[in-house]
Amino acid sequence: MAPVVRANAKPANFEVALDEMESLLDRLESGAMPLEQLLTQYQRGAELLKFCRERLQAVEAQIKVLDQGVQKTWTSD
């Protein structure tokens, strides 16, 4: 199980974010999470989802560039 991370911490990378999101989903689905934590954890999940989507969009953009035969430096920012 991934460690609980404070709400606004930026994940180190896509894989870390995905692991945290899977762990969060497991806890939410178990029904064992106190009601007081549900909203906070849901918000964290939304942040992780946004982070993952942004990373995937950046990779897709780089693939399009490579498919066009033009190489460009990819940044993860």
C-alpha positions, 0 to 999 in steps of 0.5 A: 500500500502506498503511503498517505501523502499530504493533500497538495504534495506534487507526485514525483512522477506519473507512476507514483501518482498512479500508485497513490491513486490506486491506493486511494481508490482501494481505501475509498472502496473499502468503506473503512474511511471515516466520513470526515476524510472522504471529501479530502481524499476525493479532492486528492484523487482529483489532483492526482487525476489531473496530474496524470492527465497532464503527463499523458497529454505531454507524452502524446504531444511528444509522440505527435512531434516524433511521428512528424519526423521533428525531434523536440526536447520534452519537458515534464513541467 
